[in-house]
Amino acid sequence: MIQIRSLYTIHISRNILILSSYLMLATGAVAEDTTHGFLACGSHTYITDGSGQKIWTYPHNTRDGYVMPTGNIVLALTKSKIHPGGAAVEVTRDGKETLLWKGTQSEVNSVQPTEDDTFVLTEAGPKPRLLELDRSGKIVVEFPLKCQTDNHHMQTRMARKLSDGTYIAPHLLNFAVMHYDADGKLLGQFDTTVAGDPDHKIHSWPFTAIRHQKNRTLVCCTHSNRVVEFDDQGKIVWELTNDDLPGPWLQDPCGSQVLPNGNFVITSYAGGQKDKNAPKLIEVNRDKQVVWTHVDGNPYGIHHFQILDTNGKPLTGRPLK
C-alpha cells in the first residue's frame, strides 16, 4: 500500500502566482518528511529553498550547472542569438556575469568546475570535443570525442572529469558512455543498448553518467525511461524503470545526482507536460523506495539540477551529478 502526504505552498513573486507542491511518497510505511533546496537548469534557471520558494533566478536557458563553494553559479548556456554556439559562464548571486567560454561550434552542453579551479566542458558540432579550461580561458586539455557527427544535438551531454584525472562522456546516438584519458585515448565504454534490441528500436540514450562508490557508474537513459548502474566490468547491477514506481514518473530522465546517503535523485524532464501532478524530481533509495519528489505544476522541465541541502542542512563535498 502506498501512503501519500502533500504539502502545498502558494506564494506571489512579481505578481505571478506560483504553485509549488511537494509530494512525499514511500512504499510501505511513511518515512520522515524530507525537503531539498536545489539549483534547476533548463528553460527556467533558478535556485529554490526547501519550502519551494525561489531565492535566485537567471534569465537564460541552461543545459548544466553547479553552485560553487563561493556561492557563485557556473552554467552551460543553451545556444541563443547572444551565444549562437552556446557558452559557459560564472554568475554571482547579484547577477554579475563572467564569460568562461564562448562556444565555437553548435552547442555547449555541459560544464563542470574541478578541484583544480578549471572547467570541463563539451562542444557539439562537426568536430565534437572535450575541453578543460583554466580561469583565463586557456585550454589545458583538449581532445576529440568519438561520437557520431550526423546529428550534432545528439552527440554528447554531461561529460565529467573523474578523481583519477580521466573523463567520462555519454554519447547519445552511440548508445555508450565512453571513458577517456587526458590524451583522448579511449579506455573503455559502457553500452546502454537494451538487451535483445540490437537495432536500437528502444532509444536508450545515455544522458548523465556518475562514477561513485566502488567504481559504480549510474547512467540516466533518456527516452527509454530507465536508469541503470554498471559495475566496473560493464555489467548492469541495478536498474530503475516505471515498473518500480507508483506511476509512469520516468519521462525522459536526464540529469541525476548521487546523494551522500547513497540515494539517487533523478529529473524527469517531460514530467508535468501531460500531467501537471507528475514529479519533476524523484529521489529513490537503493531499494527503489520513493523518498522525496518535487512537483511544481509547470509544463517546462528540469534539464539538470544540483541538490544543495537536505532538511535545511547544506550538503558537503563535491556533488556527484
ZADO-1210 file (C-alpha; in nm, 4 decimals, padded with zeros to 6 digits):
<atoms>
<atom x="00.0000" y="00.0000" z="00.0000" code="MET" pos="1"/>
<atom x="00.1261" y="00.3475" z="-00.0845" code="ILE" pos="2"/>
<atom x="00.0535" y="00.6314" z="00.1581" code="GLN" pos="3"/>
<atom x="00.0832" y="00.9882" z="00.0367" code="ILE" pos="4"/>
<atom x="00.1395" y="01.3211" z="00.2055" code="ARG" pos="5"/>
<atom x="00.1290" y="01.6510" z="00.0176" code="SER" pos="6"/>
<atom x="00.2388" y="01.9986" z="00.1205" code="LEU" pos="7"/>
<atom x="00.1310" y="02.2875" z="-00.0995" code="TYR" pos="8"/>
<atom x="00.2632" y="02.6375" z="-00.0620" code="THR" pos="9"/>
<atom x="00.1432" y="02.9320" z="-00.2640" code="ILE" pos="10"/>
<atom x="00.3469" y="03.2463" z="-00.2917" code="HIS" pos="11"/>
<atom x="00.3396" y="03.5565" z="-00.5116" code="ILE" pos="12"/>
<atom x="00.6510" y="03.6772" z="-00.6939" code="SER" pos="13"/>
<atom x="00.6340" y="03.9749" z="-00.9288" code="ARG" pos="14"/>
<atom x="00.2552" y="03.9440" z="-00.9349" code="ASN" pos="15"/>
<atom x="00.2765" y="03.5930" z="-01.0731" code="ILE" pos="16"/>
<atom x="00.1053" y="03.3204" z="-00.8789" code="LEU" pos="17"/>
<atom x="00.3321" y="03.0212" z="-00.8470" code="ILE" pos="18"/>
<atom x="00.2060" y="02.6890" z="-00.7247" code="LEU" pos="19"/>
<atom x="00.4696" y="02.4702" z="-00.5658" code="SER" pos="20"/>
<atom x="00.3880" y="02.1279" z="-00.4328" code="SER" pos="21"/>
<atom x="00.5935" y="01.8677" z="-00.2603" code="TYR" pos="22"/>
<atom x="00.4679" y="01.5137" z="-00.2702" code="LEU" pos="23"/>
<atom x="00.6106" y="01.2696" z="-00.0204" code="MET" pos="24"/>
<atom x="00.5746" y="00.9017" z="-00.1019" code="LEU" pos="25"/>
<atom x="00.7116" y="00.5851" z="00.0481" code="ALA" pos="26"/>
<atom x="00.6319" y="00.2256" z="-00.0160" code="THR" pos="27"/>
<atom x="00.5129" y="00.0523" z="00.2988" code="GLY" pos="28"/>
<atom x="00.5461" y="00.2904" z="00.5925" code="ALA" pos="29"/>
<atom x="00.5531" y="00.6678" z="00.5531" code="VAL" pos="30"/>
<atom x="00.9069" y="00.7966" z="00.6035" code="ALA" pos="31"/>
<atom x="01.0085" y="01.1150" z="00.7799" code="GLU" pos="32"/>
<atom x="00.9359" y="01.4210" z="00.5673" code="ASP" pos="33"/>
<atom x="01.2291" y="01.5278" z="00.3506" code="THR" pos="34"/>
<atom x="01.2954" y="01.8668" z="00.1931" code="THR" pos="35"/>
<atom x="01.5630" y="01.9764" z="-00.0503" code="HIS" pos="36"/>
<atom x="01.6841" y="02.3077" z="-00.1824" code="GLY" pos="37"/>
<atom x="01.8229" y="02.2818" z="-00.5342" code="PHE" pos="38"/>
<atom x="01.9540" y="02.4512" z="-00.8470" code="LEU" pos="39"/>
<atom x="01.7422" y="02.3836" z="-01.1566" code="ALA" pos="40"/>
<atom x="01.8746" y="02.4184" z="-01.5116" code="CYS" pos="41"/>
<atom x="01.6576" y="02.4240" z="-01.8220" code="GLY" pos="42"/>
<atom x="01.4331" y="02.6745" z="-01.9977" code="SER" pos="43"/>
<atom x="01.3897" y="02.8234" z="-01.6490" code="HIS" pos="44"/>
<atom x="01.7020" y="02.8548" z="-01.4344" code="THR" pos="45"/>
<atom x="01.6640" y="02.9125" z="-01.0615" code="TYR" pos="46"/>
<atom x="01.7506" y="02.8113" z="-00.7063" code="ILE" pos="47"/>
<atom x="01.4714" y="02.7112" z="-00.4694" code="THR" pos="48"/>
<atom x="01.4869" y="02.6537" z="-00.0951" code="ASP" pos="49"/>
<atom x="01.3343" y="02.3581" z="00.0856" code="GLY" pos="50"/>
<atom x="00.9951" y="02.5288" z="00.1165" code="SER" pos="51"/>
<atom x="00.9639" y="02.5789" z="-00.2588" code="GLY" pos="52"/>
<atom x="01.0500" y="02.9490" z="-00.2532" code="GLN" pos="53"/>
<atom x="01.2629" y="03.0645" z="-00.5468" code="LYS" pos="54"/>
<atom x="01.5545" y="03.2535" z="-00.3963" code="ILE" pos="55"/>
<atom x="01.7556" y="03.3158" z="-00.7157" code="TRP" pos="56"/>
<atom x="01.6728" y="03.3240" z="-01.0857" code="THR" pos="57"/>
<atom x="01.8712" y="03.3592" z="-01.4082" code="TYR" pos="58"/>
<atom x="01.7044" y="03.4853" z="-01.7275" code="PRO" pos="59"/>
<atom x="01.8509" y="03.2398" z="-01.9797" code="HIS" pos="60"/>
<atom x="01.8033" y="02.8790" z="-02.0873" code="ASN" pos="61"/>
<atom x="02.0724" y="02.6495" z="-01.9472" code="THR" pos="62"/>
<atom x="02.1943" y="02.2921" z="-02.0018" code="ARG" pos="63"/>
<atom x="02.4039" y="02.2210" z="-01.6918" code="ASP" pos="64"/>
<atom x="02.5155" y="02.3996" z="-01.3776" code="GLY" pos="65"/>
<atom x="02.6953" y="02.3906" z="-01.0444" code="TYR" pos="66"/>
<atom x="02.6782" y="02.6050" z="-00.7329" code="VAL" pos="67"/>
<atom x="03.0364" y="02.6754" z="-00.6270" code="MET" pos="68"/>
<atom x="03.1555" y="02.6842" z="-00.2631" code="PRO" pos="69"/>
<atom x="03.1753" y="03.0642" z="-00.3046" code="THR" pos="70"/>
<atom x="02.8044" y="03.0741" z="-00.3834" code="GLY" pos="71"/>
<atom x="02.8650" y="03.1650" z="-00.7476" code="ASN" pos="72"/>
<atom x="02.6877" y="02.9574" z="-01.0103" code="ILE" pos="73"/>
<atom x="02.8619" y="02.8058" z="-01.3144" code="VAL" pos="74"/>
<atom x="02.6254" y="02.7455" z="-01.6067" code="LEU" pos="75"/>
<atom x="02.6338" y="02.5951" z="-01.9559" code="ALA" pos="76"/>
<atom x="02.4125" y="02.8173" z="-02.1716" code="LEU" pos="77"/>
<atom x="02.1880" y="02.6888" z="-02.4467" code="THR" pos="78"/>
<atom x="02.2672" y="02.8415" z="-02.7851" code="LYS" pos="79"/>
<atom x="02.0874" y="03.1708" z="-02.8486" code="SER" pos="80"/>
<atom x="02.1131" y="03.4917" z="-03.0508" code="LYS" pos="81"/>
<atom x="02.3666" y="03.6178" z="-02.7976" code="ILE" pos="82"/>
<atom x="02.5635" y="03.2922" z="-02.7978" code="HIS" pos="83"/>
<atom x="02.4884" y="03.1045" z="-03.1247" code="PRO" pos="84"/>
<atom x="02.7356" y="02.8318" z="-03.0298" code="GLY" pos="85"/>
<atom x="02.6374" y="02.8169" z="-02.6633" code="GLY" pos="86"/>
<atom x="02.8636" y="02.9325" z="-02.3806" code="ALA" pos="87"/>
<atom x="02.9833" y="02.8710" z="-02.0258" code="ALA" pos="88"/>
<atom x="02.9532" y="03.1487" z="-01.7652" code="VAL" pos="89"/>
<atom x="03.0030" y="03.2109" z="-01.3948" code="GLU" pos="90"/>
<atom x="02.7352" y="03.4230" z="-01.2289" code="VAL" pos="91"/>
<atom x="02.7271" y="03.5833" z="-00.8836" code="THR" pos="92"/>
<atom x="02.4113" y="03.5898" z="-00.6745" code="ARG" pos="93"/>
<atom x="02.3671" y="03.9598" z="-00.7563" code="ASP" pos="94"/>
<atom x="02.3839" y="03.8917" z="-01.1308" code="GLY" pos="95"/>
<atom x="02.7442" y="03.9795" z="-01.2209" code="LYS" pos="96"/>
<atom x="02.8421" y="03.7505" z="-01.5074" code="GLU" pos="97"/>
<atom x="03.1840" y="03.6345" z="-01.6277" code="THR" pos="98"/>
<atom x="03.2201" y="03.4581" z="-01.9617" code="LEU" pos="99"/>
<atom x="03.4282" y="03.1430" z="-01.9218" code="LEU" pos="100"/>
<atom x="03.3943" y="03.0147" z="-02.2780" code="TRP" pos="101"/>
<atom x="03.2132" y="03.1240" z="-02.5922" code="LYS" pos="102"/>
<atom x="03.1133" y="02.8196" z="-02.7958" code="GLY" pos="103"/>
<atom x="03.2767" y="02.7852" z="-03.1367" code="THR" pos="104"/>
<atom x="03.0521" y="02.5152" z="-03.2867" code="GLN" pos="105"/>
<atom x="02.6861" y="02.4127" z="-03.2454" code="SER" pos="106"/>
<atom x="02.6342" y="02.3726" z="-02.8707" code="GLU" pos="107"/>
<atom x="02.7980" y="02.3748" z="-02.5287" code="VAL" pos="108"/>
<atom x="02.6127" y="02.1014" z="-02.3430" code="ASN" pos="109"/>
<atom x="02.7917" y="02.0651" z="-02.0097" code="SER" pos="110"/>
<atom x="03.0259" y="02.2442" z="-01.7726" code="VAL" pos="111"/>
<atom x="03.1947" y="02.1044" z="-01.4622" code="GLN" pos="112"/>
<atom x="03.4143" y="02.3004" z="-01.2183" code="PRO" pos="113"/>
<atom x="03.7029" y="02.0893" z="-01.0889" code="THR" pos="114"/>
<atom x="03.9070" y="02.0843" z="-00.7682" code="GLU" pos="115"/>
<atom x="04.1937" y="02.2425" z="-00.9675" code="ASP" pos="116"/>
<atom x="03.9813" y="02.5530" z="-01.0385" code="ASP" pos="117"/>
<atom x="03.9430" y="02.4530" z="-01.4019" code="THR" pos="118"/>
<atom x="03.6278" y="02.3894" z="-01.6025" code="PHE" pos="119"/>
<atom x="03.5464" y="02.0831" z="-01.8130" code="VAL" pos="120"/>
<atom x="03.3009" y="02.1342" z="-02.0969" code="LEU" pos="121"/>
<atom x="03.1989" y="01.9803" z="-02.4263" code="THR" pos="122"/>
<atom x="03.1295" y="02.1306" z="-02.7663" code="GLU" pos="123"/>
<atom x="02.8920" y="01.9613" z="-03.0083" code="ALA" pos="124"/>
<atom x="02.9331" y="02.0194" z="-03.3782" code="GLY" pos="125"/>
<atom x="03.1224" y="01.8934" z="-03.6839" code="PRO" pos="126"/>
<atom x="03.4261" y="01.8369" z="-03.4620" code="LYS" pos="127"/>
<atom x="03.2874" y="01.7344" z="-03.1217" code="PRO" pos="128"/>
<atom x="03.5421" y="01.7816" z="-02.8470" code="ARG" pos="129"/>
<atom x="03.6060" y="01.7929" z="-02.4742" code="LEU" pos="130"/>
<atom x="03.7864" y="02.0949" z="-02.3300" code="LEU" pos="131"/>
<atom x="03.9316" y="02.1714" z="-01.9906" code="GLU" pos="132"/>
<atom x="03.9998" y="02.5416" z="-01.9320" code="LEU" pos="133"/>
<atom x="04.1651" y="02.7469" z="-01.6641" code="ASP" pos="134"/>
<atom x="04.0067" y="03.0705" z="-01.5415" code="ARG" pos="135"/>
<atom x="04.1826" y="03.2767" z="-01.8051" code="SER" pos="136"/>
<atom x="04.0184" y="03.0673" z="-02.0782" code="GLY" pos="137"/>
<atom x="04.3417" y="02.8866" z="-02.1648" code="LYS" pos="138"/>
<atom x="04.2827" y="02.5310" z="-02.2863" code="ILE" pos="139"/>
<atom x="04.4743" y="02.2854" z="-02.0665" code="VAL" pos="140"/>
<atom x="04.3155" y="01.9649" z="-02.2038" code="VAL" pos="141"/>
<atom x="04.1566" y="01.9125" z="-02.5441" code="GLU" pos="142"/>
<atom x="04.0663" y="01.6010" z="-02.7390" code="PHE" pos="143"/>
<atom x="03.8062" y="01.4926" z="-02.9976" code="PRO" pos="144"/>
<atom x="03.5075" y="01.2925" z="-02.8807" code="LEU" pos="145"/>
<atom x="03.4465" y="00.9610" z="-03.0519" code="LYS" pos="146"/>
<atom x="03.0791" y="01.0158" z="-03.1276" code="CYS" pos="147"/>
<atom x="02.8730" y="01.0356" z="-03.4448" code="GLN" pos="148"/>
<atom x="02.8739" y="01.3643" z="-03.6365" code="THR" pos="149"/>
<atom x="02.5487" y="01.3423" z="-03.8369" code="ASP" pos="150"/>
<atom x="02.3342" y="01.4831" z="-03.5543" code="ASN" pos="151"/>
<atom x="02.5155" y="01.7484" z="-03.3523" code="HIS" pos="152"/>
<atom x="02.2448" y="01.7901" z="-03.0887" code="HIS" pos="153"/>
<atom x="02.2504" y="01.4179" z="-03.0105" code="MET" pos="154"/>
<atom x="02.6269" y="01.3856" z="-02.9705" code="GLN" pos="155"/>
<atom x="02.7007" y="01.4157" z="-02.6005" code="THR" pos="156"/>
<atom x="02.5766" y="01.5541" z="-02.2709" code="ARG" pos="157"/>
<atom x="02.7138" y="01.5527" z="-01.9147" code="MET" pos="158"/>
<atom x="03.0887" y="01.4976" z="-01.9505" code="ALA" pos="159"/>
<atom x="03.2743" y="01.4792" z="-01.6190" code="ARG" pos="160"/>
<atom x="03.6338" y="01.4656" z="-01.5009" code="LYS" pos="161"/>
<atom x="03.6931" y="01.1845" z="-01.2522" code="LEU" pos="162"/>
<atom x="03.9120" y="01.1915" z="-00.9424" code="SER" pos="163"/>
<atom x="04.1859" y="00.9960" z="-01.1226" code="ASP" pos="164"/>
<atom x="04.2177" y="01.2600" z="-01.3950" code="GLY" pos="165"/>
<atom x="04.0281" y="01.0685" z="-01.6626" code="THR" pos="166"/>
<atom x="03.6954" y="01.1675" z="-01.8182" code="TYR" pos="167"/>
<atom x="03.3601" y="01.0060" z="-01.8917" code="ILE" pos="168"/>
<atom x="03.1171" y="01.1324" z="-02.1548" code="ALA" pos="169"/>
<atom x="02.7748" y="00.9942" z="-02.2512" code="PRO" pos="170"/>
<atom x="02.7266" y="00.9760" z="-02.6298" code="HIS" pos="171"/>
<atom x="02.3565" y="00.9541" z="-02.7029" code="LEU" pos="172"/>
<atom x="02.3266" y="00.8119" z="-03.0540" code="LEU" pos="173"/>
<atom x="02.6299" y="00.5919" z="-02.9930" code="ASN" pos="174"/>
<atom x="02.4375" y="00.4278" z="-02.7062" code="PHE" pos="175"/>
<atom x="02.7532" y="00.4392" z="-02.4966" code="ALA" pos="176"/>
<atom x="02.9227" y="00.6122" z="-02.2060" code="VAL" pos="177"/>
<atom x="03.2862" y="00.6446" z="-02.3088" code="MET" pos="178"/>
<atom x="03.5875" y="00.6663" z="-02.0779" code="HIS" pos="179"/>
<atom x="03.8849" y="00.8740" z="-02.1980" code="TYR" pos="180"/>
<atom x="04.2283" y="00.9602" z="-02.0672" code="ASP" pos="181"/>
<atom x="04.3639" y="01.3159" z="-02.0876" code="ALA" pos="182"/>
<atom x="04.5050" y="01.2483" z="-02.4344" code="ASP" pos="183"/>
<atom x="04.1684" y="01.1357" z="-02.5656" code="GLY" pos="184"/>
<atom x="04.2585" y="00.7677" z="-02.5713" code="LYS" pos="185"/>
<atom x="03.9507" y="00.5512" z="-02.5286" code="LEU" pos="186"/>
<atom x="03.9934" y="00.3447" z="-02.2115" code="LEU" pos="187"/>
<atom x="03.6602" y="00.1663" z="-02.2247" code="GLY" pos="188"/>
<atom x="03.2875" y="00.2160" z="-02.2583" code="GLN" pos="189"/>
<atom x="02.9517" y="00.1138" z="-02.1143" code="PHE" pos="190"/>
<atom x="02.6883" y="00.0039" z="-02.3660" code="ASP" pos="191"/>
<atom x="02.3342" y="00.1255" z="-02.2831" code="THR" pos="192"/>
<atom x="02.1640" y="-00.0798" z="-02.5550" code="THR" pos="193"/>
<atom x="01.8628" y="-00.2641" z="-02.4159" code="VAL" pos="194"/>
<atom x="01.9163" y="-00.6402" z="-02.4156" code="ALA" pos="195"/>
<atom x="01.7539" y="-00.8038" z="-02.7173" code="GLY" pos="196"/>
<atom x="01.7342" y="-00.4737" z="-02.9087" code="ASP" pos="197"/>
<atom x="02.0445" y="-00.4686" z="-03.1319" code="PRO" pos="198"/>
<atom x="01.8695" y="-00.2382" z="-03.3824" code="ASP" pos="199"/>
<atom x="01.8130" y="00.0266" z="-03.1127" code="HIS" pos="200"/>
<atom x="01.4374" y="00.0455" z="-03.1578" code="LYS" pos="201"/>
<atom x="01.4326" y="00.1440" z="-02.7908" code="ILE" pos="202"/>
<atom x="01.6078" y="00.4798" z="-02.7603" code="HIS" pos="203"/>
<atom x="01.8188" y="00.4091" z="-02.4549" code="SER" pos="204"/>
<atom x="02.0283" y="00.7240" z="-02.4985" code="TRP" pos="205"/>
<atom x="02.2784" y="00.7885" z="-02.2167" code="PRO" pos="206"/>
<atom x="02.2491" y="01.1426" z="-02.0833" code="PHE" pos="207"/>
<atom x="02.4197" y="01.1591" z="-01.7428" code="THR" pos="208"/>
<atom x="02.6860" y="00.9209" z="-01.6104" code="ALA" pos="209"/>
<atom x="02.8045" y="00.9389" z="-01.2487" code="ILE" pos="210"/>
<atom x="03.1053" y="00.7447" z="-01.1206" code="ARG" pos="211"/>
<atom x="03.0562" y="00.6836" z="-00.7492" code="HIS" pos="212"/>
<atom x="03.1436" y="00.4377" z="-00.4737" code="GLN" pos="213"/>
<atom x="03.3132" y="00.1089" z="-00.5576" code="LYS" pos="214"/>
<atom x="03.3581" y="00.2218" z="-00.9198" code="ASN" pos="215"/>
<atom x="02.9886" y="00.2005" z="-00.9889" code="ARG" pos="216"/>
<atom x="02.8545" y="00.4182" z="-01.2715" code="THR" pos="217"/>
<atom x="02.4956" y="00.5395" z="-01.2629" code="LEU" pos="218"/>
<atom x="02.3536" y="00.6269" z="-01.6059" code="VAL" pos="219"/>
<atom x="02.0268" y="00.8006" z="-01.6946" code="CYS" pos="220"/>
<atom x="01.8969" y="00.6708" z="-02.0278" code="CYS" pos="221"/>
<atom x="01.6578" y="00.9337" z="-02.1553" code="THR" pos="222"/>
<atom x="01.3698" y="00.8455" z="-02.3892" code="HIS" pos="223"/>
<atom x="01.3812" y="00.4787" z="-02.2852" code="SER" pos="224"/>
<atom x="01.2786" y="00.5849" z="-01.9325" code="ASN" pos="225"/>
<atom x="01.5316" y="00.3755" z="-01.7450" code="ARG" pos="226"/>
<atom x="01.8186" y="00.4397" z="-01.5072" code="VAL" pos="227"/>
<atom x="02.0921" y="00.1763" z="-01.4839" code="VAL" pos="228"/>
<atom x="02.4015" y="00.1216" z="-01.2747" code="GLU" pos="229"/>
<atom x="02.7091" y="-00.0555" z="-01.4091" code="PHE" pos="230"/>
<atom x="02.9857" y="-00.2264" z="-01.2175" code="ASP" pos="231"/>
<atom x="03.3460" y="-00.1749" z="-01.3260" code="ASP" pos="232"/>
<atom x="03.3154" y="-00.4660" z="-01.5720" code="GLN" pos="233"/>
<atom x="03.0253" y="-00.3062" z="-01.7566" code="GLY" pos="234"/>
<atom x="02.7587" y="-00.5343" z="-01.6097" code="LYS" pos="235"/>
<atom x="02.4263" y="-00.3772" z="-01.5126" code="ILE" pos="236"/>
<atom x="02.3819" y="-00.4407" z="-01.1394" code="VAL" pos="237"/>
<atom x="02.0847" y="-00.2113" z="-01.0664" code="TRP" pos="238"/>
<atom x="01.8024" y="-00.0744" z="-01.2790" code="GLU" pos="239"/>
<atom x="01.5066" y="00.1566" z="-01.2219" code="LEU" pos="240"/>
<atom x="01.2070" y="00.1702" z="-01.4571" code="THR" pos="241"/>
<atom x="00.8484" y="00.2878" z="-01.4286" code="ASN" pos="242"/>
<atom x="00.7534" y="-00.0642" z="-01.3211" code="ASP" pos="243"/>
<atom x="00.9332" y="00.0134" z="-00.9929" code="ASP" pos="244"/>
<atom x="00.7471" y="00.3398" z="-00.9299" code="LEU" pos="245"/>
<atom x="00.3874" y="00.4302" z="-00.8330" code="PRO" pos="246"/>
<atom x="00.3267" y="00.5600" z="-01.1848" code="GLY" pos="247"/>
<atom x="00.4950" y="00.6472" z="-01.5164" code="PRO" pos="248"/>
<atom x="00.7158" y="00.9022" z="-01.3457" code="TRP" pos="249"/>
<atom x="01.0308" y="00.8474" z="-01.5502" code="LEU" pos="250"/>
<atom x="00.9562" y="01.0650" z="-01.8514" code="GLN" pos="251"/>
<atom x="01.2852" y="01.1419" z="-02.0237" code="ASP" pos="252"/>
<atom x="01.5167" y="01.1007" z="-01.7223" code="PRO" pos="253"/>
<atom x="01.8013" y="01.3408" z="-01.7975" code="CYS" pos="254"/>
<atom x="02.0052" y="01.4616" z="-01.5019" code="GLY" pos="255"/>
<atom x="02.0771" y="01.2731" z="-01.1817" code="SER" pos="256"/>
<atom x="02.2732" y="01.3072" z="-00.8579" code="GLN" pos="257"/>
<atom x="02.4043" y="01.0583" z="-00.6040" code="VAL" pos="258"/>
<atom x="02.3483" y="01.1980" z="-00.2540" code="LEU" pos="259"/>
<atom x="02.5899" y="01.1437" z="00.0375" code="PRO" pos="260"/>
<atom x="02.3459" y="00.8920" z="00.1907" code="ASN" pos="261"/>
<atom x="02.3589" y="00.6833" z="-00.1282" code="GLY" pos="262"/>
<atom x="02.0138" y="00.7794" z="-00.2562" code="ASN" pos="263"/>
<atom x="01.9624" y="00.8750" z="-00.6198" code="PHE" pos="264"/>
<atom x="01.7783" y="01.1876" z="-00.7358" code="VAL" pos="265"/>
<atom x="01.6597" y="01.1852" z="-01.0970" code="ILE" pos="266"/>
<atom x="01.5000" y="01.4560" z="-01.3067" code="THR" pos="267"/>
<atom x="01.2049" y="01.3613" z="-01.5240" code="SER" pos="268"/>
<atom x="01.2402" y="01.6216" z="-01.7980" code="TYR" pos="269"/>
<atom x="00.8966" y="01.5644" z="-01.9540" code="ALA" pos="270"/>
<atom x="00.7245" y="01.5240" z="-01.6184" code="GLY" pos="271"/>
<atom x="00.4337" y="01.7657" z="-01.5907" code="GLY" pos="272"/>
<atom x="00.3865" y="01.8197" z="-01.9639" code="GLN" pos="273"/>
<atom x="00.0860" y="01.5884" z="-01.9870" code="LYS" pos="274"/>
<atom x="00.0052" y="01.5512" z="-01.6174" code="ASP" pos="275"/>
<atom x="00.0681" y="01.8583" z="-01.4006" code="LYS" pos="276"/>
<atom x="00.0859" y="01.6353" z="-01.0928" code="ASN" pos="277"/>
<atom x="00.3732" y="01.4276" z="-01.2305" code="ALA" pos="278"/>
<atom x="00.7022" y="01.4766" z="-01.0441" code="PRO" pos="279"/>
<atom x="00.9877" y="01.6785" z="-01.1889" code="LYS" pos="280"/>
<atom x="01.2450" y="01.5352" z="-00.9443" code="LEU" pos="281"/>
<atom x="01.2369" y="01.1916" z="-00.7832" code="ILE" pos="282"/>
<atom x="01.4577" y="01.0637" z="-00.5009" code="GLU" pos="283"/>
<atom x="01.4785" y="00.6879" z="-00.4501" code="VAL" pos="284"/>
<atom x="01.6907" y="00.4685" z="-00.2271" code="ASN" pos="285"/>
<atom x="01.8669" y="00.1517" z="-00.3392" code="ARG" pos="286"/>
<atom x="01.5549" y="-00.0480" z="-00.2543" code="ASP" pos="287"/>
<atom x="01.3710" y="00.1681" z="-00.5104" code="LYS" pos="288"/>
<atom x="01.1524" y="00.3249" z="-00.2447" code="GLN" pos="289"/>
<atom x="01.0482" y="00.6823" z="-00.3198" code="VAL" pos="290"/>
<atom x="01.1872" y="00.9169" z="-00.0533" code="VAL" pos="291"/>
<atom x="01.1006" y="01.2595" z="-00.1983" code="TRP" pos="292"/>
<atom x="00.9532" y="01.4205" z="-00.5059" code="THR" pos="293"/>
<atom x="00.9257" y="01.7738" z="-00.6411" code="HIS" pos="294"/>
<atom x="00.6065" y="01.8699" z="-00.8221" code="VAL" pos="295"/>
<atom x="00.5555" y="02.2264" z="-00.9428" code="ASP" pos="296"/>
<atom x="00.2633" y="02.2050" z="-01.1857" code="GLY" pos="297"/>
<atom x="00.4567" y="02.3762" z="-01.4647" code="ASN" pos="298"/>
<atom x="00.4779" y="02.2397" z="-01.8209" code="PRO" pos="299"/>
<atom x="00.8502" y="02.3108" z="-01.8569" code="TYR" pos="300"/>
<atom x="01.1054" y="02.0580" z="-01.7360" code="GLY" pos="301"/>
<atom x="01.4312" y="02.0462" z="-01.5446" code="ILE" pos="302"/>
<atom x="01.7193" y="01.9504" z="-01.7726" code="HIS" pos="303"/>
<atom x="01.9726" y="01.9089" z="-01.4926" code="HIS" pos="304"/>
<atom x="01.9968" y="02.0153" z="-01.1298" code="PHE" pos="305"/>
<atom x="02.2023" y="02.0148" z="-00.8118" code="GLN" pos="306"/>
<atom x="02.0618" y="01.9233" z="-00.4719" code="ILE" pos="307"/>
<atom x="02.2055" y="02.1810" z="-00.2302" code="LEU" pos="308"/>
<atom x="02.0639" y="02.0867" z="00.1101" code="ASP" pos="309"/>
<atom x="01.8518" y="01.8306" z="00.2902" code="THR" pos="310"/>
<atom x="01.6094" y="01.9436" z="00.5606" code="ASN" pos="311"/>
<atom x="01.7923" y="02.2768" z="00.5644" code="GLY" pos="312"/>
<atom x="02.1379" y="02.1255" z="00.6152" code="LYS" pos="313"/>
<atom x="02.3809" y="02.2055" z="00.3284" code="PRO" pos="314"/>
<atom x="02.5366" y="01.9094" z="00.1507" code="LEU" pos="315"/>
<atom x="02.9142" y="01.8993" z="00.1786" code="THR" pos="316"/>
<atom x="03.1809" y="01.7627" z="-00.0522" code="GLY" pos="317"/>
<atom x="03.1867" y="01.7590" z="-00.4299" code="ARG" pos="318"/>
<atom x="02.8438" y="01.6891" z="-00.5766" code="PRO" pos="319"/>
<atom x="02.8182" y="01.3661" z="-00.7730" code="LEU" pos="320"/>
<atom x="02.5999" y="01.4744" z="-01.0620" code="LYS" pos="321"/>
</atoms>
